[in-house]
């Protein structure tokens, strides 16, 4: 996994407590001996990621992501292993020696650096084109939208002309090869046209990371072409779900909140009007990863999604994601205008600030949307609304917060607080109080997944889980099972490493991950190490279950050897006979 010594890796790991590190990226809550949180590696609203402090590993029980502290930083920050080592070393205050990077690490780092450089050159090219006669159409559009030259310069706005091959020719003149240009996301290719620009006849919006480096582009077509907005494809440096347009500036705004918009022009118009805390998602629905990023910079998000039906639906999707990240969400009323850009041009900054001050809590916004779905003139429909309201109140933990919202809702809808409390209790009893989103209980056996697995492989993984559960259990199992008896190559390697740790007297499951370079291998190892053994009643039951598992693994090993042996190999035949006899006499006990 890298070129640093094992001793140095272990020093960095020991100084990078996994709960502390992951807490810097996502919100974690204690649950028993573990911590749980919203997994940032897939879109989800339930806390399906479990972090195990004793073993210093994590695992998502929904998408399967898992590993140690290095793997988390690699996946979250889109880094190579050496890059993750540097990040964690800096965080822990560990000085790294000068090293010659491995060939693979150098290639990855070079590829990222080259794509960044290509994006920088493309941004300069688009910027220059906008300010030339060839960019007149784009310039007329932007000025027609009320943007000043200062704002256009600040955001690096540009133009891709209608020719469709000028950027290609420019970058080829710099010596870049076609295959690399295509990988950068700036080009497309087909049999008829060959290589050509991905963006043409579009106003260009450079997308920057928090370090002000251009990582991609958005382009707004001039005229009625489709799609209206086009974004760069995902590359080694650009992930739509983990970046926000305008965040490079908004994070420095020192404002008490962040304004979340739908489009580039909304962000730019708000910045020009002085609201420099505005950001936007990148052409996709708001994601869990983006909420985690926002949590680093603020505790409150103001939503300014379009006032049409699609905008309301987008806000309803974003609100629970923001809440789950620990953010307060409020909604700015844009009516009668469609979006912030239109509002600012019509009413000005002072009126927009007033709308911000009057922004509605996400709770009452959701209730107003529910209201529109019910007819209060019909008793049955009105009752259904109040039941839905009670269900929303159940999403708050019992206590002061729920009571405050209960009283506010009762006042708004002209009920007595006691009537509403009674309905909350009633709905809670009928639903088991399940309105509150809770983390799914980890399924120790991974039922659905393991039903599909071979029984022998399941037993081997179970035995690995047992071996990693503690020094005493590892010592006992190593007395009866040799690593070679694991027929699955991955399980065998994990068993070998655990036995080495047992013999050295240093049990450290998290240290195993440095021996597995492939992400899928790390996921599987994480699953084995993070799984738990079903609670057993006393030592006798535990001994019986362990004995049965060991026997099954050893029988499977003998069966595998028998099925794969050369009929003329007498030495192997004698070995199999000896193992069968030993198995018949085997008695397993826990000390």
C-alpha positions as a Python dict, from the first residue, in 0.01 Angstrom:
ca = {
    (1, 'X'): (0, 0, 0),
    (2, 'X'): (291, 233, 4),
    (3, 'X'): (659, 293, 51),
    (4, 'X'): (671, 402, 417),
    (5, 'X'): (799, 161, 680),
    (6, 'X'): (551, -46, 878),
    (7, 'X'): (678, 115, 1199),
    (8, 'X'): (604, 464, 1067),
    (9, 'X'): (258, 364, 942),
    (10, 'X'): (178, 219, 1283),
    (11, 'X'): (299, 533, 1459),
    (12, 'X'): (69, 748, 1243),
    (13, 'X'): (-218, 502, 1298),
    (14, 'X'): (-168, 504, 1675),
    (15, 'X'): (-185, 886, 1675),
    (16, 'X'): (-492, 894, 1448),
    (17, 'X'): (-775, 771, 1667),
    (18, 'X'): (-1036, 662, 1415),
    (19, 'X'): (-1338, 817, 1591),
    (20, 'X'): (-1161, 1154, 1612),
    (21, 'X'): (-1058, 1144, 1246),
    (22, 'X'): (-1394, 1034, 1105),
    (23, 'X'): (-1575, 1284, 1331),
    (24, 'X'): (-1393, 1554, 1135),
    (25, 'X'): (-1583, 1443, 825),
    (26, 'X'): (-1919, 1311, 946),
    (27, 'X'): (-2131, 1334, 1258),
    (28, 'X'): (-2090, 1028, 1484),
    (29, 'X'): (-2306, 918, 1776),
    (30, 'X'): (-2221, 658, 2034),
    (31, 'X'): (-2424, 338, 2016),
    (32, 'X'): (-2312, 78, 2269),
    (33, 'X'): (-1939, 23, 2237),
    (34, 'X'): (-1936, 157, 1878),
    (35, 'X'): (-2020, 483, 1702),
    (36, 'X'): (-2264, 519, 1413),
    (37, 'X'): (-2309, 785, 1146),
    (38, 'X'): (-2439, 861, 797),
    (39, 'X'): (-2212, 689, 545),
    (40, 'X'): (-2056, 952, 314),
    (41, 'X'): (-1987, 697, 39),
    (42, 'X'): (-2346, 652, -79),
    (43, 'X'): (-2667, 853, -63),
    (44, 'X'): (-2851, 754, 252),
    (45, 'X'): (-3045, 912, 535),
    (46, 'X'): (-2995, 636, 791),
    (47, 'X'): (-2680, 601, 1002),
    (48, 'X'): (-2552, 276, 852),
    (49, 'X'): (-2180, 328, 912),
    (50, 'X'): (-2038, 173, 1229),
    (51, 'X'): (-1700, 275, 1374),
    (52, 'X'): (-1534, 31, 1611),
    (53, 'X'): (-1285, 208, 1846),
    (54, 'X'): (-1124, -106, 1996),
    (55, 'X'): (-1038, -244, 1651),
    (56, 'X'): (-988, 100, 1491),
    (57, 'X'): (-1192, 12, 1184),
    (58, 'X'): (-1519, 121, 1023),
    (59, 'X'): (-1780, -45, 807),
    (60, 'X'): (-2101, 59, 631),
    (61, 'X'): (-2366, -209, 658),
    (62, 'X'): (-2548, -70, 352),
    (63, 'X'): (-2287, -15, 80),
    (64, 'X'): (-2008, -231, 226),
    (65, 'X'): (-1746, 46, 248),
    (66, 'X'): (-1496, -33, 519),
    (67, 'X'): (-1137, -33, 633),
    (68, 'X'): (-904, 152, 862),
    (69, 'X'): (-838, 521, 914),
    (70, 'X'): (-615, 539, 605),
    (71, 'X'): (-882, 385, 380),
    (72, 'X'): (-1144, 631, 507),
    (73, 'X'): (-928, 933, 424),
    (74, 'X'): (-833, 781, 86),
    (75, 'X'): (-1195, 726, -14),
    (76, 'X'): (-1334, 1050, 128),
    (77, 'X'): (-1063, 1280, -5),
    (78, 'X'): (-1006, 1076, -324),
    (79, 'X'): (-638, 1028, -237),
    (80, 'X'): (-375, 763, -299),
    (81, 'X'): (-237, 578, 3),
    (82, 'X'): (82, 788, 23),
    (83, 'X'): (-130, 1105, 1),
    (84, 'X'): (-354, 981, 286),
    (85, 'X'): (-46, 901, 492),
    (86, 'X'): (73, 1260, 446),
    (87, 'X'): (-267, 1401, 546),
    (88, 'X'): (-283, 1194, 864),
    (89, 'X'): (83, 1249, 944),
    (90, 'X'): (33, 1627, 924),
    (91, 'X'): (-276, 1596, 1143),
    (92, 'X'): (-90, 1386, 1400),
    (93, 'X'): (228, 1595, 1393),
    (94, 'X'): (443, 1309, 1261),
    (95, 'X'): (734, 1412, 1039),
    (96, 'X'): (765, 1204, 723),
    (97, 'X'): (1105, 1116, 579),
    (98, 'X'): (1187, 1207, 221),
    (99, 'X'): (1083, 915, 4),
    (100, 'X'): (1098, 816, -358),
    (101, 'X'): (738, 749, -454),
    (102, 'X'): (640, 410, -590),
    (103, 'X'): (577, 394, -964),
    (104, 'X'): (202, 359, -912),
    (105, 'X'): (188, 648, -665),
    (106, 'X'): (387, 868, -901),
    (107, 'X'): (156, 783, -1189),
    (108, 'X'): (-156, 867, -989),
    (109, 'X'): (-10, 1191, -857),
    (110, 'X'): (111, 1289, -1205),
    (111, 'X'): (-230, 1216, -1359),
    (112, 'X'): (-408, 1435, -1104),
    (113, 'X'): (-155, 1713, -1142),
    (114, 'X'): (-179, 1703, -1521),
    (115, 'X'): (-561, 1713, -1518),
    (116, 'X'): (-543, 2010, -1280),
    (117, 'X'): (-302, 2183, -1518),
    (118, 'X'): (-523, 2108, -1818),
    (119, 'X'): (-823, 2254, -1633),
    (120, 'X'): (-621, 2564, -1550),
    (121, 'X'): (-522, 2608, -1915),
    (122, 'X'): (-881, 2550, -2030),
    (123, 'X'): (-1013, 2805, -1779),
    (124, 'X'): (-764, 3063, -1911),
    (125, 'X'): (-863, 2980, -2269),
    (126, 'X'): (-1237, 3018, -2199),
    (127, 'X'): (-1172, 3337, -1998),
    (128, 'X'): (-975, 3490, -2287),
    (129, 'X'): (-1233, 3384, -2549),
    (130, 'X'): (-1520, 3552, -2362),
    (131, 'X'): (-1337, 3884, -2380),
    (132, 'X'): (-1265, 3859, -2755),
    (133, 'X'): (-1499, 3924, -3051),
    (134, 'X'): (-1559, 3546, -3066),
    (135, 'X'): (-1710, 3564, -2717),
    (136, 'X'): (-1954, 3847, -2788),
    (137, 'X'): (-2259, 3623, -2765),
    (138, 'X'): (-2156, 3500, -2420),
    (139, 'X'): (-2065, 3848, -2300),
    (140, 'X'): (-2400, 3988, -2415),
    (141, 'X'): (-2579, 3712, -2226),
    (142, 'X'): (-2389, 3770, -1900),
    (143, 'X'): (-2429, 4147, -1913),
    (144, 'X'): (-2795, 4097, -1990),
    (145, 'X'): (-2815, 3901, -1665),
    (146, 'X'): (-2683, 4205, -1481),
    (147, 'X'): (-2329, 4084, -1407),
    (148, 'X'): (-2051, 4338, -1370),
    (149, 'X'): (-1704, 4293, -1520),
    (150, 'X'): (-1568, 4262, -1166),
    (151, 'X'): (-1804, 3972, -1087),
    (152, 'X'): (-1727, 3797, -1415),
    (153, 'X'): (-1356, 3828, -1343),
    (154, 'X'): (-1391, 3713, -983),
    (155, 'X'): (-1566, 3391, -1089),
    (156, 'X'): (-1338, 3339, -1390),
    (157, 'X'): (-1634, 3321, -1628),
    (158, 'X'): (-1554, 3229, -1985),
    (159, 'X'): (-1695, 3121, -2318),
    (160, 'X'): (-1658, 2812, -2539),
    (161, 'X'): (-1721, 2927, -2894),
    (162, 'X'): (-1938, 2748, -3147),
    (163, 'X'): (-1646, 2605, -3345),
    (164, 'X'): (-1609, 2304, -3118),
    (165, 'X'): (-1239, 2229, -3174),
    (166, 'X'): (-1049, 2542, -3072),
    (167, 'X'): (-969, 2426, -2718),
    (168, 'X'): (-853, 2093, -2860),
    (169, 'X'): (-615, 2268, -3099),
    (170, 'X'): (-488, 2494, -2823),
    (171, 'X'): (-412, 2205, -2586),
    (172, 'X'): (-257, 1998, -2866),
    (173, 'X'): (-24, 2292, -2933),
    (174, 'X'): (89, 2252, -2572),
    (175, 'X'): (198, 1896, -2644),
    (176, 'X'): (-86, 1697, -2482),
    (177, 'X'): (-182, 1361, -2635),
    (178, 'X'): (-537, 1264, -2738),
    (179, 'X'): (-578, 983, -2487),
    (180, 'X'): (-490, 1208, -2197),
    (181, 'X'): (-709, 1491, -2326),
    (182, 'X'): (-1007, 1254, -2334),
    (183, 'X'): (-934, 1134, -1980),
    (184, 'X'): (-935, 1495, -1860),
    (185, 'X'): (-1309, 1524, -1934),
    (186, 'X'): (-1253, 1827, -2159),
    (187, 'X'): (-1287, 1632, -2484),
    (188, 'X'): (-1514, 1383, -2655),
    (189, 'X'): (-1442, 1153, -2949),
    (190, 'X'): (-1637, 962, -3210),
    (191, 'X'): (-1558, 791, -3539),
    (192, 'X'): (-1697, 1072, -3757),
    (193, 'X'): (-1550, 1378, -3589),
    (194, 'X'): (-1253, 1233, -3407),
    (195, 'X'): (-1152, 1433, -3098),
    (196, 'X'): (-1345, 1753, -3029),
    (197, 'X'): (-1432, 1990, -2744),
    (198, 'X'): (-1691, 1871, -2494),
    (199, 'X'): (-1809, 2230, -2442),
    (200, 'X'): (-1901, 2459, -2733),
    (201, 'X'): (-2139, 2754, -2773),
    (202, 'X'): (-2164, 2782, -2396),
    (203, 'X'): (-2092, 3036, -2124),
    (204, 'X'): (-1840, 2861, -1901),
    (205, 'X'): (-1837, 2847, -1521),
    (206, 'X'): (-1509, 2712, -1376),
    (207, 'X'): (-1575, 2490, -1074),
    (208, 'X'): (-1308, 2526, -806),
    (209, 'X'): (-1222, 2323, -499),
    (210, 'X'): (-1169, 2487, -161),
    (211, 'X'): (-806, 2551, -254),
    (212, 'X'): (-915, 2759, -558),
    (213, 'X'): (-796, 2496, -807),
    (214, 'X'): (-1012, 2439, -1116),
    (215, 'X'): (-1145, 2083, -1097),
    (216, 'X'): (-1420, 2098, -1361),
    (217, 'X'): (-1660, 2315, -1556),
    (218, 'X'): (-2026, 2392, -1600),
    (219, 'X'): (-2150, 2529, -1930),
    (220, 'X'): (-2475, 2715, -2009),
    (221, 'X'): (-2580, 2677, -2373),
    (222, 'X'): (-2650, 2988, -2581),
    (223, 'X'): (-2988, 2953, -2747),
    (224, 'X'): (-3229, 2662, -2720),
    (225, 'X'): (-2980, 2373, -2734),
    (226, 'X'): (-3000, 2078, -2498),
    (227, 'X'): (-2900, 2022, -2231),
    (228, 'X'): (-2935, 2375, -2099),
    (229, 'X'): (-2655, 2318, -1848),
    (230, 'X'): (-2374, 2070, -1901),
    (231, 'X'): (-2116, 1970, -1640),
    (232, 'X'): (-1778, 1805, -1672),
    (233, 'X'): (-1786, 1427, -1631),
    (234, 'X'): (-1630, 1283, -1317),
    (235, 'X'): (-1253, 1256, -1335),
    (236, 'X'): (-964, 1185, -1101),
    (237, 'X'): (-1007, 1538, -961),
    (238, 'X'): (-1382, 1600, -998),
    (239, 'X'): (-1662, 1434, -805),
    (240, 'X'): (-1996, 1615, -832),
    (241, 'X'): (-2131, 1467, -509),
    (242, 'X'): (-1839, 1595, -298),
    (243, 'X'): (-1803, 1951, -419),
    (244, 'X'): (-2014, 2268, -412),
    (245, 'X'): (-1998, 2559, -653),
    (246, 'X'): (-1880, 2877, -481),
    (247, 'X'): (-1759, 2707, -163),
    (248, 'X'): (-1403, 2827, -221),
    (249, 'X'): (-1531, 3181, -156),
    (250, 'X'): (-1827, 3108, 74),
    (251, 'X'): (-1613, 2929, 333),
    (252, 'X'): (-1423, 3256, 387),
    (253, 'X'): (-1732, 3477, 413),
    (254, 'X'): (-1750, 3479, 796),
    (255, 'X'): (-2130, 3485, 772),
    (256, 'X'): (-2345, 3300, 1033),
    (257, 'X'): (-2496, 3071, 771),
    (258, 'X'): (-2456, 2932, 421),
    (259, 'X'): (-2714, 2988, 147),
    (260, 'X'): (-2777, 2677, -63),
    (261, 'X'): (-2893, 2744, -420),
    (262, 'X'): (-2976, 2533, -723),
    (263, 'X'): (-2772, 2705, -995),
    (264, 'X'): (-2450, 2883, -1083),
    (265, 'X'): (-2624, 3210, -1172),
    (266, 'X'): (-2804, 3215, -837),
    (267, 'X'): (-2471, 3188, -655),
    (268, 'X'): (-2308, 3456, -868),
    (269, 'X'): (-2602, 3698, -836),
    (270, 'X'): (-2605, 3656, -457),
    (271, 'X'): (-2229, 3710, -430),
    (272, 'X'): (-2254, 4023, -644),
    (273, 'X'): (-2527, 4150, -410),
    (274, 'X'): (-2303, 4093, -107),
    (275, 'X'): (-2426, 3750, 4),
    (276, 'X'): (-2089, 3582, -33),
    (277, 'X'): (-2194, 3273, 164),
    (278, 'X'): (-2396, 3131, -130),
    (279, 'X'): (-2313, 2788, -280),
    (280, 'X'): (-2486, 2544, -516),
    (281, 'X'): (-2486, 2172, -582),
    (282, 'X'): (-2343, 2069, -917),
    (283, 'X'): (-2631, 1969, -1139),
    (284, 'X'): (-2737, 1679, -919),
    (285, 'X'): (-2965, 1635, -620),
    (286, 'X'): (-2814, 1751, -290),
    (287, 'X'): (-2609, 1468, -139),
    (288, 'X'): (-2509, 1339, 203),
    (289, 'X'): (-2146, 1410, 116),
    (290, 'X'): (-2227, 1774, 45),
    (291, 'X'): (-2410, 1811, 376),
    (292, 'X'): (-2103, 1674, 555),
    (293, 'X'): (-1886, 1932, 377),
    (294, 'X'): (-2120, 2218, 476),
    (295, 'X'): (-2111, 2106, 839),
    (296, 'X'): (-1739, 2191, 846),
    (297, 'X'): (-1818, 2558, 784),
    (298, 'X'): (-2158, 2633, 937),
    (299, 'X'): (-2438, 2514, 1164),
    (300, 'X'): (-2722, 2669, 963),
    (301, 'X'): (-2818, 2638, 597),
    (302, 'X'): (-3074, 2861, 423),
    (303, 'X'): (-3238, 2697, 122),
    (304, 'X'): (-3326, 2914, -179),
    (305, 'X'): (-3450, 2647, -415),
    (306, 'X'): (-3679, 2750, -699),
    (307, 'X'): (-4037, 2824, -591),
    (308, 'X'): (-4186, 2587, -851),
    (309, 'X'): (-4294, 2228, -780),
    (310, 'X'): (-3953, 2085, -870),
    (311, 'X'): (-3784, 2329, -632),
    (312, 'X'): (-4020, 2238, -346),
    (313, 'X'): (-3948, 1868, -402),
    (314, 'X'): (-3574, 1937, -407),
    (315, 'X'): (-3603, 2125, -76),
    (316, 'X'): (-3803, 1842, 80),
    (317, 'X'): (-3528, 1598, -21),
    (318, 'X'): (-3249, 1823, 109),
    (319, 'X'): (-3401, 1906, 449),
    (320, 'X'): (-3368, 1560, 611),
    (321, 'X'): (-3015, 1523, 470),
    (322, 'X'): (-2916, 1851, 632),
    (323, 'X'): (-3082, 1754, 961),
    (324, 'X'): (-2903, 1421, 969),
    (325, 'X'): (-2572, 1604, 930),
    (326, 'X'): (-2656, 1810, 1240),
    (327, 'X'): (-2741, 2127, 1048),
    (328, 'X'): (-3034, 2360, 1109),
    (329, 'X'): (-3227, 2413, 786),
    (330, 'X'): (-3448, 2713, 705),
    (331, 'X'): (-3624, 2797, 379),
    (332, 'X'): (-3626, 3142, 216),
    (333, 'X'): (-3953, 3227, 45),
    (334, 'X'): (-3876, 3339, -313),
    (335, 'X'): (-4233, 3407, -425),
    (336, 'X'): (-4347, 3563, -648),
    (337, 'X'): (-4007, 3512, -811),
    (338, 'X'): (-3866, 3185, -934),
    (339, 'X'): (-3514, 3199, -790),
    (340, 'X'): (-3264, 3424, -605),
    (341, 'X'): (-3121, 3568, -928),
    (342, 'X'): (-3465, 3685, -1040),
    (343, 'X'): (-3548, 3811, -689),
    (344, 'X'): (-3228, 4016, -655),
    (345, 'X'): (-3270, 4179, -996),
    (346, 'X'): (-3631, 4272, -919),
    (347, 'X'): (-3619, 4364, -549),
    (348, 'X'): (-3254, 4422, -457),
    (349, 'X'): (-3027, 4309, -174),
    (350, 'X'): (-3209, 4479, 112),
    (351, 'X'): (-3536, 4300, 38),
    (352, 'X'): (-3352, 3971, 3),
    (353, 'X'): (-3194, 4022, 345),
    (354, 'X'): (-3544, 4073, 483),
    (355, 'X'): (-3654, 3744, 330),
    (356, 'X'): (-3349, 3578, 488),
    (357, 'X'): (-3443, 3718, 829),
    (358, 'X'): (-3795, 3580, 782),
    (359, 'X'): (-3677, 3238, 660),
    (360, 'X'): (-3907, 2962, 772),
    (361, 'X'): (-3797, 2664, 981),
    (362, 'X'): (-3779, 2342, 783),
    (363, 'X'): (-4041, 2190, 1017),
    (364, 'X'): (-4308, 2444, 929),
    (365, 'X'): (-4205, 2441, 563),
    (366, 'X'): (-4271, 2067, 552),
    (367, 'X'): (-4605, 2121, 728),
    (368, 'X'): (-4711, 2384, 475),
    (369, 'X'): (-4635, 2140, 194),
    (370, 'X'): (-4845, 1879, 378),
    (371, 'X'): (-5126, 2134, 417),
    (372, 'X'): (-5149, 2174, 41),
    (373, 'X'): (-5209, 1801, 13),
    (374, 'X'): (-5513, 1806, 245),
    (375, 'X'): (-5854, 1969, 225),
    (376, 'X'): (-5934, 2125, 565),
    (377, 'X'): (-6300, 2151, 468),
    (378, 'X'): (-6323, 1771, 482),
    (379, 'X'): (-6305, 1636, 841),
    (380, 'X'): (-6139, 1313, 730),
    (381, 'X'): (-5870, 1494, 533),
    (382, 'X'): (-5816, 1742, 815),
    (383, 'X'): (-5771, 1456, 1064),
    (384, 'X'): (-5525, 1288, 828),
    (385, 'X'): (-5321, 1609, 824),
    (386, 'X'): (-5304, 1624, 1204),
    (387, 'X'): (-5197, 1260, 1215),
    (388, 'X'): (-4921, 1344, 969),
    (389, 'X'): (-4828, 1641, 1190),
    (390, 'X'): (-4808, 1408, 1490),
    (391, 'X'): (-4582, 1182, 1289),
    (392, 'X'): (-4350, 1475, 1214),
    (393, 'X'): (-4334, 1558, 1585),
    (394, 'X'): (-4231, 1200, 1658),
    (395, 'X'): (-3914, 1266, 1456),
    (396, 'X'): (-3792, 1474, 1751),
    (397, 'X'): (-3655, 1297, 2055),
    (398, 'X'): (-3889, 1323, 2357),
    (399, 'X'): (-3798, 1633, 2554),
    (400, 'X'): (-3780, 2010, 2532),
    (401, 'X'): (-3734, 2033, 2153),
    (402, 'X'): (-4038, 1818, 2078),
    (403, 'X'): (-4242, 2008, 2338),
    (404, 'X'): (-4144, 2344, 2187),
    (405, 'X'): (-4247, 2235, 1838),
    (406, 'X'): (-4567, 2080, 1975),
    (407, 'X'): (-4668, 2408, 2137),
    (408, 'X'): (-4577, 2612, 1827),
    (409, 'X'): (-4769, 2378, 1596),
    (410, 'X'): (-5070, 2376, 1829),
    (411, 'X'): (-5077, 2756, 1826),
    (412, 'X'): (-5041, 2773, 1446),
    (413, 'X'): (-5324, 2527, 1381),
    (414, 'X'): (-5549, 2640, 1667),
    (415, 'X'): (-5535, 2322, 1872),
    (416, 'X'): (-5469, 2286, 2240),
    (417, 'X'): (-5121, 2160, 2311),
    (418, 'X'): (-5272, 1873, 2512),
    (419, 'X'): (-5484, 1762, 2215),
    (420, 'X'): (-5175, 1752, 1996),
    (421, 'X'): (-4972, 1567, 2261),
    (422, 'X'): (-5249, 1307, 2285),
    (423, 'X'): (-5242, 1255, 1909),
    (424, 'X'): (-4863, 1222, 1915),
    (425, 'X'): (-4895, 952, 2183),
    (426, 'X'): (-5165, 775, 1984),
    (427, 'X'): (-4968, 777, 1659),
    (428, 'X'): (-4656, 673, 1849),
    (429, 'X'): (-4834, 370, 1997),
    (430, 'X'): (-4981, 272, 1661),
    (431, 'X'): (-4650, 297, 1476),
    (432, 'X'): (-4426, 182, 1757),
    (433, 'X'): (-4271, 528, 1761),
    (434, 'X'): (-4082, 439, 1446),
    (435, 'X'): (-4110, 779, 1286),
    (436, 'X'): (-3772, 861, 1431),
    (437, 'X'): (-3502, 749, 1188),
    (438, 'X'): (-3272, 511, 1369),
    (439, 'X'): (-2966, 321, 1264),
    (440, 'X'): (-3040, -32, 1145),
    (441, 'X'): (-2905, -292, 1384),
    (442, 'X'): (-2594, -450, 1232),
    (443, 'X'): (-2680, -797, 1112),
    (444, 'X'): (-2399, -1014, 1251),
    (445, 'X'): (-2433, -1285, 993),
    (446, 'X'): (-2497, -1048, 701),
    (447, 'X'): (-2798, -1263, 623),
    (448, 'X'): (-2879, -1170, 266),
    (449, 'X'): (-2519, -1158, 155),
    (450, 'X'): (-2415, -1482, 317),
    (451, 'X'): (-2710, -1682, 200),
    (452, 'X'): (-2549, -1654, -140),
    (453, 'X'): (-2207, -1760, -21),
    (454, 'X'): (-2067, -2104, -9),
    (455, 'X'): (-2112, -2261, 337),
    (456, 'X'): (-1740, -2330, 371),
    (457, 'X'): (-1652, -1969, 295),
    (458, 'X'): (-1910, -1851, 546),
    (459, 'X'): (-1753, -2065, 818),
    (460, 'X'): (-1405, -1939, 737),
    (461, 'X'): (-1518, -1577, 758),
    (462, 'X'): (-1695, -1649, 1085),
    (463, 'X'): (-1380, -1802, 1227),
    (464, 'X'): (-1178, -1494, 1120),
    (465, 'X'): (-1433, -1278, 1303),
    (466, 'X'): (-1386, -1493, 1612),
    (467, 'X'): (-1006, -1477, 1582),
    (468, 'X'): (-1009, -1098, 1567),
    (469, 'X'): (-1236, -1062, 1870),
    (470, 'X'): (-957, -1072, 2127),
    (471, 'X'): (-618, -1208, 2225),
    (472, 'X'): (-759, -1499, 2428),
    (473, 'X'): (-984, -1621, 2148),
    (474, 'X'): (-709, -1581, 1888),
    (475, 'X'): (-467, -1783, 2100),
    (476, 'X'): (-722, -2062, 2146),
    (477, 'X'): (-810, -2090, 1778),
    (478, 'X'): (-446, -2085, 1668),
    (479, 'X'): (-393, -2395, 1883),
    (480, 'X'): (-636, -2594, 1666),
    (481, 'X'): (-643, -2435, 1319),
    (482, 'X'): (-351, -2359, 1089),
    (483, 'X'): (-376, -2077, 834),
    (484, 'X'): (-329, -2331, 554),
    (485, 'X'): (-663, -2487, 649),
    (486, 'X'): (-844, -2178, 523),
    (487, 'X'): (-914, -2266, 161),
    (488, 'X'): (-1021, -1913, 63),
    (489, 'X'): (-704, -1717, -27),
    (490, 'X'): (-815, -1393, 140),
    (491, 'X'): (-919, -1570, 461),
    (492, 'X'): (-593, -1764, 461),
    (493, 'X'): (-388, -1445, 435),
    (494, 'X'): (-584, -1276, 714),
    (495, 'X'): (-540, -1588, 931),
    (496, 'X'): (-164, -1584, 864),
    (497, 'X'): (-138, -1219, 964),
    (498, 'X'): (-346, -1268, 1278),
    (499, 'X'): (-130, -1563, 1379),
    (500, 'X'): (181, -1352, 1328),
    (501, 'X'): (31, -1086, 1555),
    (502, 'X'): (-55, -1350, 1816),
    (503, 'X'): (298, -1487, 1812),
    (504, 'X'): (449, -1140, 1841),
    (505, 'X'): (213, -1050, 2126),
    (506, 'X'): (81, -738, 1942),
    (507, 'X'): (-286, -785, 1846),
    (508, 'X'): (-390, -498, 1615),
    (509, 'X'): (-665, -582, 1361),
    (510, 'X'): (-647, -236, 1197),
    (511, 'X'): (-285, -300, 1101),
    (512, 'X'): (-396, -579, 867),
    (513, 'X'): (-524, -334, 607),
    (514, 'X'): (-177, -226, 497),
    (515, 'X'): (-127, -573, 349),
    (516, 'X'): (-424, -544, 113),
    (517, 'X'): (-396, -295, -170),
    (518, 'X'): (-728, -349, -349),
    (519, 'X'): (-1033, -162, -222),
    (520, 'X'): (-1257, -469, -256),
    (521, 'X'): (-1014, -676, -50),
    (522, 'X'): (-1022, -411, 221),
    (523, 'X'): (-1402, -412, 217),
    (524, 'X'): (-1410, -788, 267),
    (525, 'X'): (-1149, -779, 542),
    (526, 'X'): (-1340, -499, 713),
    (527, 'X'): (-1658, -707, 699),
    (528, 'X'): (-1485, -1001, 867),
    (529, 'X'): (-1323, -790, 1136),
    (530, 'X'): (-1627, -571, 1206),
    (531, 'X'): (-1885, -851, 1225),
    (532, 'X'): (-1990, -961, 1572),
    (533, 'X'): (-2057, -1303, 1719),
    (534, 'X'): (-2409, -1378, 1835),
    (535, 'X'): (-2433, -1351, 2213),
    (536, 'X'): (-2403, -1695, 2376),
    (537, 'X'): (-2516, -1815, 2717),
    (538, 'X'): (-2202, -1885, 2913),
    (539, 'X'): (-1870, -2052, 2841),
    (540, 'X'): (-2025, -2390, 2765),
    (541, 'X'): (-2238, -2254, 2480),
    (542, 'X'): (-1948, -2044, 2350),
    (543, 'X'): (-1717, -2346, 2355),
    (544, 'X'): (-1973, -2558, 2172),
    (545, 'X'): (-2031, -2298, 1899),
    (546, 'X'): (-1658, -2240, 1851),
    (547, 'X'): (-1590, -2614, 1840),
    (548, 'X'): (-1855, -2666, 1572),
    (549, 'X'): (-1714, -2384, 1361),
    (550, 'X'): (-1356, -2511, 1389),
    (551, 'X'): (-1469, -2863, 1300),
    (552, 'X'): (-1656, -2741, 994),
    (553, 'X'): (-1355, -2541, 874),
    (554, 'X'): (-1122, -2837, 921),
    (555, 'X'): (-1363, -3078, 747),
    (556, 'X'): (-1398, -2835, 456),
    (557, 'X'): (-1019, -2810, 434),
    (558, 'X'): (-984, -3188, 415),
    (559, 'X'): (-1261, -3209, 155),
    (560, 'X'): (-1091, -2939, -53),
    (561, 'X'): (-755, -3117, -34),
    (562, 'X'): (-918, -3444, -134),
    (563, 'X'): (-1093, -3286, -431),
    (564, 'X'): (-779, -3112, -556),
    (565, 'X'): (-515, -3382, -495),
    (566, 'X'): (-326, -3575, -763),
    (567, 'X'): (-438, -3942, -734),
    (568, 'X'): (-73, -4046, -764),
    (569, 'X'): (47, -3815, -486),
    (570, 'X'): (94, -4066, -202),
    (571, 'X'): (245, -3804, 31),
    (572, 'X'): (-67, -3590, 4),
    (573, 'X'): (-289, -3895, 53),
    (574, 'X'): (-105, -3982, 375),
    (575, 'X'): (-141, -3623, 493),
    (576, 'X'): (-517, -3632, 434),
    (577, 'X'): (-550, -3964, 622),
    (578, 'X'): (-350, -3822, 913),
    (579, 'X'): (-566, -3511, 927),
    (580, 'X'): (-884, -3718, 931),
    (581, 'X'): (-756, -3921, 1227),
    (582, 'X'): (-653, -3609, 1414),
    (583, 'X'): (-995, -3460, 1352),
    (584, 'X'): (-1171, -3766, 1499),
    (585, 'X'): (-974, -3727, 1823),
    (586, 'X'): (-989, -3349, 1842),
    (587, 'X'): (-1127, -3197, 2162),
    (588, 'X'): (-1147, -2819, 2183),
    (589, 'X'): (-1158, -2631, 2509),
    (590, 'X'): (-1134, -2266, 2605),
    (591, 'X'): (-890, -2176, 2879),
}
